[in-house]
Amino acid sequence: QVLHLSGQQALEAGDIIIGVNGEHVMNVPSINMLLRGKAGESVRLEVQRVTSKSKVTELRRAKMRLIKGNDDDEDIPATEPIVVVPLSSYERDKLIYAAWEWKTRERAMILAAESGFTLGYIHLRDMSGAPATDAFARGFYPDHDKQALIVDVRHNAGGNIDSWLLDILQRKAWMYWQGREDTDGGLMWDEQLAFRGHLVVLIDEKTRSDAEIFARGVSELGLGKIVGKRSWGGSIGLYYDNDLVDGGIASAPELGVYNDKFGWGMGIEQMGVVPDVEVDNNPRDAYEGRDTQLEVAISVLKEWLKNEEVVLPKNPGRPKNMSKKRKDSEGCSV
């Protein structure tokens, strides 16, 4: 992280780091040794800008022109100092994950546009607390009126908001509002913010716990289709309140789930949720940025929309005149 408040210019790929806190990088086997334990602290780097343009160098050249009447590079230092704050490995991983989320959503929008339909895309990292509900709300409500929706719970670590998600997705449009200047049902519908389109849930072998229950609920309630790989296979809840004297925690399976169809475990425990359309991401393709599971999800939605269009119902036309008819004998007596 570059300290932008100081007016510094960020580095770009191709720039060269020469030194760290006064130590030349060639004096150690790896630059990592100079950055070890420095996460969150200010670190001075000596850099040589190869790709990015240097504001400092431009100022130095301007100064040389004023002093010597020229701006020969020989008179200008080859490096410049900047102060940065290194990231921890945890923060780095979060940035990489966020970049993957952004790219996946962007790719989903492109594929949907190429396929000729509108799409909402939501990725949930887990099902725990305010961050998870916020992620769903931010992704769902702006796109509730799209023709299709993908809820991506791949890599989801679980939690306990499945019932809230399923409650929202079960809302149905049963009545439509239209003003004098609107098109068919274009104003809104009741239930407000109900999703009327087709739903696909993406799962993989790292979809865990409450994310699996959510996927099972979508399938059993007839809300959508499941695409991906068989999930992790754990639906029994745990408590983590059994503290030990050495600071550890003892946990044991305590909260089971069941129904008449699946019995204990909802067909998830030790088995996982089997998707309606099973597809794996080839590791090499994934490394190169291709998401086969996402592509198949788009194909499923495209075919689904071809067979079952998502359109607003036509209005019934001009309302019937319900006014009481005037008899011939009646009229104005004035």
Secondary structure, DSSP 4 states (H G I P E B T S, - for coil): -B-GGGT-----TT-EEEEETTEEGGGSS-THHHHTT-TTS-EEEEEE-SSSPPHHHHHHHHHHHHHHS---GGGS-S-EEEEE-PPPHHHHHHHHHHHHHHHHHHHHHHHHHHHT--EEEEE-S-B-HHHHHHHHHHHHGGGTTSSEEEEE-TT---BS-HHHHHHHHT----EEE--TT--TT-SEEESTT---SEEEEEE-TT--THHHHHHHHHHHTT--EEEES-------EE----B-TTS-B---EEE--EETTTEEGGGTTTT-PPPSEE----HHHHHTT--HHHHHHHHHHHHHHHHS---PPPP--SPP--SPPPPTT-----
